[in-house]
Amino acid sequence: MVESLIDWGNTILWSYVLIALLVGLGIYFTFRTKFVQVTNLIEMFRLMKESPATSNGNKQISSFGAFCISAASRIGTGNLAGVAIAITLGGPGAVFWMWVVAIFSAVLCFIESTLAQVYKVKETNGFKGGPAYYMEKAIGARWMGVMFALFITFCFGLAFNSVQANTITVAFEEALGTNRLVIGMVLTAFVGFVIFGGVKRIAKVSQVIVPVLALLYLILVAFIVIVNIGELPRVIGLIVTSAFGLNEAVAGGIGVAIMNGVKRGLFSNEAGMGSAPVAAATADVSHPAKQGFVQTLGAFVDTLLICSATAFIILLSGIPGEGIGGIQLTQSALASHVGPWANIFVAIAILLFCFSSIIGNYYYGESNIGFINKNKALIFVFRLAVLGMLLFGSVSSMSMVWNVADLFMALMAITNLIALALIGKIAIAVLKDYLKQKKQGKEPVFYASNIKGLKNVECWKEEKIKKRKEA
């Protein structure tokens, strides 16, 4: 009964509401910003090297630092298991629609991350912010901010973490034959040790390891593609023809390919979902648009590079995916190229990817609970709920945990996209200010007074910025 209700909710939200909002706003903002996500690629890479704008004795987070925080959450299950699920359910054409979503929805990363920077607030050791804050400050709707905060807490802290746990236990079961409950209990204990104030540096170490592991994964894929270079045109042709229903490989038709491509693309790159802005708000930059550019690049790296790498591994293997799915399909496909050791490599990779994501997801939830209410008892209850969902995900069926995650992801994304539709013009005005200063040969610096009528902005008043620089 519950699973049927979740399926019904997903069908309504994904087939009609979310796809219309995501694609519609992606196209709208792409034209309003004059294809900002394509025309400013060089600027995005340049900004990755920038140091924090100010320093007051505390170590501030740079653009690259905030990029890594969001990447630690982005890179994981969606890249390895999510792509496999998309291909299994939607056929090779789902990969094409993942690419389309990445290109057009990347602009939403710019809009939401720029808004997060504009409306961020100062804390003792840095900044915080995100959709809940710009909903309250820019729209004047605290109720909407509270609703979003609840959705992101349930989505990332609970639903997504159950997906991460499920992927880890299935991967180790496939590679080593281990008991899923045992692996789930060990994972839950380890995460509990971290989130209840244990060795926080474990999370930091995983955030260092994840980029290195992602690079090794891309190198391995590059080797496989080079070895099979003659087959690549056929695979790309299969992806394109299947996307438009011109090939029998589409599992259920063009609609299924589109829906699964959009679902898994959004799960992977989080564009428009409202999660990346929470990380974006922590960066100390001289202009809000700078972090908007950097987070836009993150969507491309995630989907066009890492997700495409997984898709090529699967489609070049020739394994149809019947009877298996998710991380098991990725493991089997990789093993067919390089040997059985690939099963263990993927299991270890997914463990590190997912552990980093679990910690990142937990902090997304904790920071948004703080927006709703600062009662420490709520944080304690949330931590217990996170551990409970890790155990639940460890032993549940793959379809159940992914369906729950899809439902909360849809609710969260819809709330955020409505906000972007209402106040996205502010981010466009900030972009124009940035480009105007660049055209004048200046290194862009933002003050709230640069945008006429900009209100409820805490961190961009000229006198406050000068004080931070002098401190």
Secondary structure, DSSP 8 states (H G I E B T S, - for coil): -HHHHHHHHHHHIIIIIIHHHHHHHHHHHHHHTTSHHHHTHHHHHHHTT---S--SSS--B-HHHHHHHHHHHHSSHIIIIIHHHHHHHH-THHHHHHHHHHHHHHHHHHHHHHHHHHT-EEETTEEE--HHHHIIIII--HHHHHHHHHHHIIIIIIIIHHHHHHHHHHHHHHHH---HHHHHHHHHHHHHHHHTTS-THHHHHHHHHHHHHHHHHHHHHHHHHHHTGGGHHHHHHHHHHHHTT-STTSSS-HHHHHHHHHHHHHHHH-TTTSSHHHHHTTB--SSHHHHHHHHHHHHHIIIIIIIHHHHHHHHHHT---TT--THHHHHHHHHHHH-THHHHHHHHHHHHHHHHHHHHHHHHHHHHHHHH---HHHHHHHHHHHHHHHHHHHHS-HHHHHHHHHHHHHHHHHHHHHHHHHHHHHHHHHHHHHHHHHHTT------GGGSTT--S-SS--HHHHHHHHH-
